[in-house]
Amino acid sequence: MRTTLRPLRARSARAAGFSLLELIVLLTVLTAVASVGIPAYFGRASVTLDSAVELLAKDLREVQSRAALYQEELVVRFEPDGTGYRMVDVIGSDLISPYGKGEYAREYPVDAVFRGVEIESAEPRDMHFGPAGHPLSELVVVVRYKDEVRTLRMGLKRSVITIEGMGERWVDALD
């Protein structure tokens, strides 16, 4: 049996893929859409404010868990000027962030996603978690972005966290 080899046909330039000019045009269009779309999306209070308050709830749970794990009293300290909060031990030393290097803090003016978010009030200003992880007081935090407000509450009993003002009810309870 004899096999014959057929010569390979050269593929046309169109079948080979996109030209450099087509790729540049595509990237330019995508950049323009992203530069308009991303700020518009994060400029919506329902996205920015809800994300900021949900992150606060997660940070409270993280500090609460650390207090129980290491059996030491830890504190979430809300900045008096409303620009954010930081996680510290009882003598005021910053905790290390679980998300990477550096201190465990949220500074709204520095974070581009949360720019414009402010803590209108926090009672108490220093939220303490005991060595067993239990909150030592109730917490009420009012967070504002533009003309919208969300209220986060953390109770003593079962450490239930609720967020009021969102489109749907938000509850995080430890059972």
Stockholm file with secondary structure:
# STOCKHOLM 1.0

chainA/1-175         MRTTLRPLRARSARAAGFSLLELIVLLTVLTAVASVGIPAYFGRASVTLDSAVELLAKDLREVQSRAALYQEELVVRFEPDGTGYRMVDVIGSDLISPYGKGEYAREYPVDAVFRGVEIESAEPRDMHFGPAGHPLSELVVVVRYKDEVRTLRMGLKRSVITIEGMGERWVDALD
#=GR chainA/1-175 SS CCCCCCCCCCCCHHHHCCCHHHHHHHHHHHHHHHHHHHHHHHTSHHHHHHHHHHHHHHHHHHHHHHHHHHTSCEEEEECTTSSEEEEEETTCCBCBCTTSSSBCEEETTTSGGGTTEEEEEEESSEEEECTTSCBSSCEEEEEEETTEEEEEEECSGGGCEEEESSSSCEEECCC
#=GC SS_cons         CCCCCCCCCCCCHHHHCCCHHHHHHHHHHHHHHHHHHHHHHHTSHHHHHHHHHHHHHHHHHHHHHHHHHHTSCEEEEECTTSSEEEEEETTCCBCBCTTSSSBCEEETTTSGGGTTEEEEEEESSEEEECTTSCBSSCEEEEEEETTEEEEEEECSGGGCEEEESSSSCEEECCC
//
